[in-house]
């Protein structure tokens, strides 16, 4: 990153618009904010799973943040955030002029709504509600953003050794902004699950930087953590998929 442009002042991660060495503009997610590296892992893994499923997600890139960028930042909170996040972070392509998805104005067909609800149920996304849709309209096209709150099981103690409970349904899907439009859930289920092979999931998990997995004093071995993510996600796809049944019957 070559220039800190402006904070977005939204969400627990205090993302910011930054300029990169390729002259592109990105929304930077800070490693030192909110839930730390786990939020970046969720953003990366869930975002690339969405892309593999054919859902619209802005380009995700790794971003090296130099602590010198903090020198000209007068806000002490942002100054500290930059220093705490020095090193490898995550960024998404900035969509200038985009507007927040409005469920009363922007209509989606049942197929797309169902595929989004299926995806969010699979990755346990608690943050796609009417209050905060985390969807943008840009050039008349829908884009999914902000997946740092997904995969919340990996915040549980010793989740790698069974605490994640991958076969559990996702009861919070009832708050999803698109749930009532997702009338084709059972129709899209098989194709969505078949697209997520174990090899594909393994490839995406391999993209997680080692530094994000080794954060913390008692972090398990990197290979063990990667295996845990693969195991959790592949077991979640096992039939019958409780998360699909839960989404289809949620009131």
N, C-alpha and C positions, 0 to 999 in steps of 0.2 A: 504494500500500500504506500502511495506517495503523498496523499493528502487527505486529512480528515475534513470532510465538508460540513456536515451538520448532523446532530443527533436526531433520531426520530421520536424519542421520548415516548415510546410505547412498549408495552410488554416488560417482562422481568429481566430481559437481557440487555435493555437499553441499546438496541441496534443503531447503527449510524450509516449515513451515506458517505462513501469514501471514493477516492479516485485511485486507480491502480496504474502500474507502470505501462500497461497496454493502452492507457488513455480511456479505458472503460470506467463506468460508474457502477458501483456495487453496494448492496446492503450488507454491511459487515456484522456478523454475530460474534460477540466477544467471548473468548474462552474463560476470562476472569469474572464473568457476570452470572447472575442467577444461579442455575444448577451446575455451572461450570462445564467441564468437557462433556459430561453426559448429555447435556442439551445439544451440543454440537454433533455428538454421535447420533442422536435421534434425528436431528435435522438432516444429516447426511444419509443415513440408512433409510429413513422413511421417504425422504425426497427422491432418492434413486429407485426405491421400490415403486413409487408412484409413476416415475418416468417409464420404468419397465412395463408397467401396466397400461401405458399409453395415455396417462393423464398429464395435463399441462402443468409443468413445474419450471420456473426459471432456471437457467443454467446455474449449477452449484460449483464453486471453485474453492480451492485452498488459498488462504491469504496470509502471507507473512507480514506481521506487524512489528515495526521497529519502535522501541520505546522513545526514540527521539521525537516522534510525533506528538508526544505529550508536552513538549517544552512550550509550545505556543498556545496550549489550551488553558484558558483562564478558569474554567469551571473545575473546582477541586474534585468533584465526583467523577467527571469524565477523565480528568488528568490521572486519577488513581486507577480508573478502569483500563486505560491504555497501558499503563505500567504493569498492571496485574495480568494483562493479556498478551504481553510481548511474546512473540514466537508465532506458532502456527494457529490460525483461526479459520473460520469458514465464512464465505460470502456468497450472496446470490445476485444474479444479474438485476440491476435496478431497472424498473419499468416506469420511465418518466411519464407523468400525465395520467397514470392509472387511477382508477377510482374503486372504492370499496364495493364489493358485490352487495346489492340490495335485493333480498328475496321478494320484495313487493314489486320491484321494477324489472329485474333480470330473470327471465324465465328459462329454465333448463328442461330438456326432455327427460323422460323417465329413465332412459338407458344411461345417460351421463350421470344423472343424480344417483342412480343405483350403484354405478361403479365407484363414485366418490364415497358414498356411504359404506360400501363394502371395504374399500381401502382403509378408510378411517376406523372402521371396526376392527380390521385385521391388525393395524398398528396401534390400536387403543388411543386414538386421538381425542383428548378431552377438550380440545380448543377449536371447535368449528361450530359455534352456536350462533343463534340469531343476534346475540349481543356482540359477538366477536367472530365474524365469519371466516377470517383469515383466507379470504378469496378476493381477487382483484379482477376488474374488467379492464382490459388493455387492448386497444385496437379491435374492440367488439368481441374479444375472446376472453374466456375465463382462465384464470391462473390460480393455482393453489400455492399458498405460501405458509411460512411459519409452522414447522413441524417439530420444534424443539420440545414440545410437551408430549410427544408420542412416546411409545415404548416405556411408559412410566414404571413398569415392573423392574427395570434395571436400577431404580433408585432404592429398591428394598434391600435390606441387609442380606448378604449371602444369596442373592438371587441366582447366582450361577449354579448353585447346588440344589435347586428345586424350589426355591421360594417364589419363582416367577409364575408358576401355575399357568402354563401356556394354553391349556384346554378350557380355561374359564371363559364364560361369555363376557360381553362388554356392556354392562347395564347402562352406562352413561351415554350410550348411543341414542337414548331417547331424547337427549337435548340437542341432537344434531340439526342444524338449520335446514338440511335437505331431506330429512328422514321421511317426511310425508310425501315427498315427490319420488321417493325411491321405491316405486311399485314394481320394479323388475328385478329385485334383489335375487330371487331364486332363479331367475333366468340367466343372470350374468355370473352366478356363483361358480359354476364348473370352469368356465373359460378363465376367469380371474385366477382361480387357484392353480390351474394347469400352467399358467404363464410364469408362475413363481416356482421354478425348479430349485432343488437344493444347490445345484451348481451356480445358478444365478444369485441366490441368496449368499452363497459363500463368496462369490466374486465381490459383491457389494460390501460385505463385512470386511473383506481384505483391504478395502480402501480406507478403513478407519486408521488414522495415524497411531503408531505405537505410543506417542507422547500423550495422547488423550486417554489411552487405556492404562497407563502407568501412573496417572495422577492420584495422589493420596498416599498415605503412609503404609497402608496394608493392602494395596491393590494386588489382586491375584495375578498370576503369570499371564502374559499377553495371549499366548496360545489358548489358555483355558478360557479367557474371556471371549475370544473370537468364537470358540466352539460353543460357548453358552448362548451367544446371539444366534448362531446358526441353528442350534438345537431348539431354542425358544420359538423362532420364526417358522421352522419346518414343522414342529409339532403343532403349532397353531393351525396349520393347514390340514391336519388330519381330519378325516370325516368320522362322524358328523361334525360339521363346524358350528360349534355352539354360538360363536359370535354372529354368524349369519342368521341363525334361527332367532337369536335375541333381537337383532335389528329388524327382522321381518315382522315380528309380533309386538314390537315396542309400541306403547300407547303414547 
